[in-house]
Amino acid sequence: MTAGTRMNTGHEGHEVMGARVAGFAVEALDDVPWERLEPVLAQRPTTGTRAALRRLALKGEAATEEDCYPLYDCLALGTGRLPSVSTAALPFVAALAGDPACGARRELVGTLVSLTRLAAEAEPDQVDEAWHEAWRLQRPVFLALLADPDPEVRREALPLAGDVGPLLDRWRAETDPTVRPAVLLELGTAAGAAGPEAADRVRAVVTEVLRADDPVLRVAAVHAWAAFDPEAPVRERDLLTEILTDPAVRPLFEAAWYVSDVDTAFTREDVVSWTVGLFASAPPTMLDFVLDLVEAARRNGDAPLCRVALDEAWRLLVLRPAVAERLLPHAGALLADRDDGIRYRAAHLLAVLGPRAAPYADELAALLDDRGEDQHDFLEGTVGDHARWALTRIGDPRALPGLIARLYAPYEGQYSRAYCSGDPRLPEVEDVLTPLAAHAETLVPDIRALLRKDGKGGGLTGCLLGVLTVWGEASAPALPEVVALLDDARYSLSAIDALVAMGPSAASAAPEVRRATVLDHPANHQKVAWAASVLDGDSASALRLVGEAVLTEEEPFYGPVHLIGHFGPAAAPYADRVRQLMERGDGWLRLRSAIALASITGEAEPSVSVLGEYLRPLADGDDSYGYFVDALRALVAIGTVTDETRAVLRRVRDTDRRLAPHGDYRTILFDEEMRSLIDAVLDLP
């Protein structure tokens, strides 16, 4: 006897043991050959599914979400598979979900929804051949759930409707204000997946709602419409702005805007963020909408709305460079707002806007001691910290006093700091300091003091060495502190880079470099030899060591090709080998070989043409940013570029998207660097 033949969907009674519990005969679980079924994961025996279902059935009204966890583990919904054990479990899960005496009905309905979504998204060969028929047999249970007396169950079951018809029936019958918005939203989703006729039926409903008086339902109607007509939010932008900026309407959302899969109601601010996303097909209108929200929030003194609108503005800025010009005056005006969270966001926006924020330098300087913080637990730092960063981006020296101490504070006594990536956050230390080479004379003394205090084992040692490397000769006063790190393998290679960058001022450190403590690997010894030769000018032995490695080492690295080019024409005996690696290699090997060959031969070709190959993918939408940056820098060093490459770079430069792989403030910094390099290459003869 199969599980399906023993099911009872009539809920005639619930005995503790023996006959029927939770709408089916518990003994039916023992009639299923669980041991012979295919599990979702090999390490989860199928018999565990039987035990999980039995536990839920016997607990009855006492069943909780926690009691569902073993079932979740057995079904493993995140695997993308629906094997035979899922098919066997389905009728039992459906019966439990439909039984008023089960205490975990809402969670079990959610499980059914997850299963139906999984069936729609999974590869066909990952779905048991009997699944779809088993699902069809349970459709009466699903339709009954849509009309369940419990509004939470009705709301959770909406995605089980399967098509527009049952949802329209539910809409006509539904009176609960916490369910009606969810029905509208689900109608939109269903219409988006159906044909034109279904969309027309739903359109008639949403247009009728738009003429009604309920503001929450009117916003939900626009959301529903957008699911099958992306231009609807653009047409209804004024309506959305009017409702979402009305302070009197704000509490109505938290009382009524519920959706499936989410336990709590959405706040007005949640709905605002969701609504902004509806304008994805019209980015300029999306910005207009967000700035309208900011302006209305300022007029009404609506701090929560202003904060969420600034967050959305920041997300747009991260995606599109064109947003900067229009956002700037709004962020500047909000520096004086009474709300800490608004000032926090405004200062952060001006920081990422960089030199454009120069007109607000005085206002930012007045906030340096502002200790206001955002109420969000994951957003670090104070208003003053972000204002100080903004001033460094502008190049204003008022940011410099105490800068190193403030940057070090989150690391004092620990190796790293925590933050919420993707949200407005304080920048990494190197991102603040690296652009400040012009102020090295002021900042290097504080860096030296910090390296003396916390150099070995400190959380900032590595990044400070990187900063000194970028500052080059201006970091020479830190020579003693950098040399002191050469005997620690954790930092010695970075210290060597900093010493080489200091130039002639670090010549005296060559003996210490030759004795540096590094991990015993040929590449490390080659780098030490090269660096010492740069410092003391004795390059013959280093060239032999590096050159021999390039000649003899095999894949995957083929030796220190990246170093051989630093010897310039003196490395001519190795040019043929480098050319061979460029012609036969790919990826980083081909790129680095091309760079080295140009340095050795002093000739632009064939290196310039090879470097151009690394620029085309990004123009076609690829994300090979590392190759792209290195190729651009190499072209600047070589000093010429082909016409074909010029055309590619103009195409990249003219796009209104960030040229960066990140999702926070680093996107903007990286994009700025990329565009600056592109301009530099385009200026070449």
Steps between C-alpha positions, in 0.01 A plus 500: 500500500644842406499812710250664270237227549500544875462879501207671667431860410169520680645555848243268663685468829839486663588208721829498679596157365356226288268642236525858382715787616546822307258399226663173398560156637838514666554134414503602134848638562616143564349380173735717295824320403718788621816289494470448124438865414765738370603756763563866428846467650684173548591584859134546596325159510147498366373336818560833672215642291259248648616585853467874438147465364397268782625747761302784345186289477511380858573841647181641350416846631824506697710484180718806441733631234786333683330164451516562124879531496567123466261495203680794341827309538354191334354692207813720464322760291818684408645215298296552184375139508163332543575126514253224581515562875354847437217350297423250777501773767277740306153361589590481868630858505186618320274318747682651798480847346127463445418371848368764744633294791864533389685779678759552226267545205643831382851359489382190315314710244826687451669165439245420229564839339873434503443162339290644218760768431773240503307287250469800269867594520675161514652332199257237363735212577511610865124453550352157572286385207202442731520843661271700271215249517535484879482878509189505281324258735552742788346798323168472689697539824677807365174666392351426841797675661421815300164516680628388840344674805848607620609816312867417550451163333303658215774755445777241509312274257453760225793378286335157492209634294674397181333755272300823490151346533514384865674824599223708344248294694700562815515873428121523465446308824782639712413759764796481738715815459817303578436261210363725225834670412665158477226375267557799272873442492454131423252587224769712337754219521254251352406738219867550419536125450176460301380617162339826385148391590593439864689830510191684375289349780751608763539843341128556546537426872801724561354794308187473710710499819691806384171691497416391857585677824727248675857639463675173589299306242564767238876463545462120495303533177789684333737227616267234358467686171878539472539121505348478150538860379837658599385844386214513751711651783620774267141593416398486866808673641306799635256272680783302658677818609184648649416194708849399609589853615181555700597468871140417591506191280825361639348284780247346260771302322623330814142404580420342164796435268573131550634259241557127482825367645544799736387478861457869569339791320699730277555851627439801279877523460518137385234571240687811384814295431296237319320766298822666384594170339187513285664774290788276389395529136520880516815601697460878451144480635623290790737783597221756461280294729770460766582871501130583524489285813801681644347841436162403645669351806689825560182707469308274737779439749456129426834358616425129439397573141804720443735232630358227276492733198867588555582131519332450164680803357830353619422170326430686178826692535688173538350378173499810277752786478238737356318507835779700666421843360133501600556339838772740615284802604255278686776336703660836570176652626445211741828547686315733736207266567408435863487122452828319562426232242433757229820693570687168507371405153549849357863510613561153356348600168719809481803286584440263211423795273856611565630828352149591382415560867755784530226770521393343832847482656420755771181319601690172513779652710237620748394137548843354584408470867143384434460175693157422358454141383242321292251291692575199279714256699719411204597847379828594663657831586366844576387793292839655574685197365317520170546877484873455556517247218309739275757771569786264415330422170475870431865549600417738784782509762248551781448124490864420584539572874425178686421312179735206563375462858137492386576244232687283748236515775282209372810278483657581835535179694368283218606388155198607298166674517146397413273676256199442278626477145279666242351763733641847568804425712836638595767444236800277534804681636695467176212650303518812716878539508617388157376814319668729758858483370504879479455509878758232578724746685219558749385140530820293490604592858175356636539190284854453630379526858229244433746256338732534799212435738314227315710399200545129556163332533299819467178509305613786278863412432438341162280777366732776631788341312281503191427870550870582541570308179251710306638821650842405371786738574278712724494211750880493538498636859339168604809309388604383852154368586471315169846346528406374847232281339738317267562227755133399515383275215145633537603847388846475344387483136268798545779686679728428206245653263486814715880529507529464123234768459697740722766513231858619560418600858475131589832394339656445841241227570630268226703277738199460732283414200744227394473353851120534518302216654269349241329168458733257326365510146694578180266786406566673833878472461477632145304803618751569778788488254324730255404753771852514643639557152264793452616654826877459460528488120674160493265331257721242329451212744131575544445507125670161465282351776176639361591436138599139564167440671313644201696273265463179695179506704195335350127530533292631652710809584805471274716697741502865610398655169357795692848577636714455189352809338625721784855449377415673171742463204749316722263201479532481119651146511167381635277687256437202271381290793269778619365539146438126487306509826292791371414314180420167663359608833163630604348689791747666734802333337429652158422839652813516716719370220373775270580763762848356559579472129428869435726598789783278378487589129384859529259426214125553523403209279394227530433579868254782436282280281507219756405740779210620291357148510450537876286811455238364263318261740398779737356699212287196421365475854758266656638571849872437448593811695839377620625440148348828387677714760839338448469536123411869532794571730733318264378703202562822692854383575564400137362831379295410193176328404333363186195657336303183564573525871398866503161407360456227762591734785265773379220246502585399857538859618167615359288241679295614800593213726768462760812331377563305817452156657386617844165587658583781741704822509792315337296483181525876465871520589583220256284655230680832545836328463386313193368810328812697586717230344276483194535876453876472540519232230273695266734799536795295373633563149 
